[in-house]
């Protein structure tokens, strides 16, 4: 493999070709990894929604009275009525949904989408979990995060 410019030029050309191939391979690997991560987060978000749809209900910890404070929920009440996997689902499903991105995120946030239906039925129950676990500010941030990802054409102006 020699050109009219000598063996040194051939080596430079070979290195340039191999470098270009290497960078192309890295970019393809990055695309595959991002696709895998997106699918994993989509699956996690879906599982979290399923867990919440199955477990969330009004007055989850059976607190007495409408004026009951989250401090009234003893640790054993939380453990018995709000298992760690339900707490995880409530606290992290929005993060997984946003990390999934793409089509899943857009379609699930539209009117009639899975997230829209969940929020219509369980918004207050979901927020109750944040209150009971002392993380209400995280709930507000989750709602804000969801709202910021709603397609602009679907935000109602009142």
N, C-alpha and C positions, 0 to 999 in steps of 0.2 A: 504494500500500500504506500506508494510514493508518488508525489505529484512533481510537476516541473519546478516547483518552488522548494523542493527538498523535504527531507523527513521531518524537520522541525515544524514546518507548516502543516504537514499531515497530522502530527500529534495535536496541534492546536485545534484543527478542524474536528478531529475525533473527540477531544475534550469538550468542545462546544456542542457537538451533537449529543454526547452522553449527558452533559449538563442539562440541555433542553429536555431530553427524555426523562431525566431524574425529576425536574421540576413539574413536568406534565404528570408523572406518576404520583408525586406528592399531592398535586391539586385533585387528581381523581380520588385518591385515598381520603382526602379531606371532605370531598363531596359525599363519599360513601359513609364516612363517619358521621357527618351532619345529618344525613338521611336516617341512619340507624338511631341516633339520639332523638331525632324528631319523632320517629315511630315509637320509641320507648316512652317518651314523655306523653305522647297521645294515649298510649295504653294505660299509663299510670293515671292520667286525668280521667279516663273512662272508668277505671276501677274505683277511683275515689268517688266519682259521682254515683256509681252503683252502691257503694257502701253508705253514702249519705242518704240516698233515696230509700234505702232499706232501714236505716237506723234513726234518722232524725224525725222528731215529732214534738208536739207542743209539750212544754214543761218536762223536758227530758229527764231531769233529776228529781221530779216530783216534789218541788219546793212548795211549801204551804203559803198561800196568799200571793196576790199580785205585787205586793210591795217587798217580797223576799229579796234579800241581797245575795249575790254570788258567794259572799262569805258564809251564808247560811248552809251552803252545800258542803257538807263535811267531806273529807277526803274519801271515805268509804262510799259515799253516795256517788261521787265522781267516778271512782273505780268501777262500781257496780253498773252504773247507767251510761257511762261515757268511756268505753274502753279506749286504750291508746291508739288502736287502728282507726277508730272513728275520729278521734282528735287529730290524728295525722291527716286523714282525708279532708277534714274541714279546714285545716290550716294550710295545706299545700296543693290542693287541686287546682287553684288558680295559677300558681307558679308552673305546674306541669302543663296546663292548657296553653299558657303563653309560650313556654319553651317548645311545645309541639309546633306552634306557629302554623303558617300556611293555611290550607283549605280547612282543616279541622277547626282551627281557631275561628275563622271567618264564618263558617256555616253554623257552628254551635252557638254563636252569639246573635245570630239573626232572629227575628221574630219567629216563634214556632220551633226554634232550634232547641237542642237538648239543654243547654245552659238556661235559655229563656224559660223553658218549662220548669226546670228545677227551681229557679229563682221565684217564679210565680207561686210555687207550692211551698217552698222551704226557706225563703229568705230569712224570715224571723227566727226559724229554728236554727239555721246556720249561724246567725249572729248571736243567738243564745249560747252556743258553744264557746264563742270567743269571750263572751261575758263571763261564763262559768269558769273558764280557764284563766281569767284575768288578762286577756290579750285583745281587748276590744279595739285598740288602735290598729292592730294587725288586720282585723276584720274590715275596718274602714279603708286601710291601704289596699286590701284585696278588691274591694268594690271599686275603688278609684282606678286600680289597675285594669280591671275588667272593662270599665267604662272607656278608658283610653284606647282600647282595642276594638271597640265597636266601629264598624265601617261608617264613615261620615254620613253617607246617604241614608243611614238608618237611625240617626239621632233626631228625635223629635224636638222641635222648637216650640215652646209654649209662650 
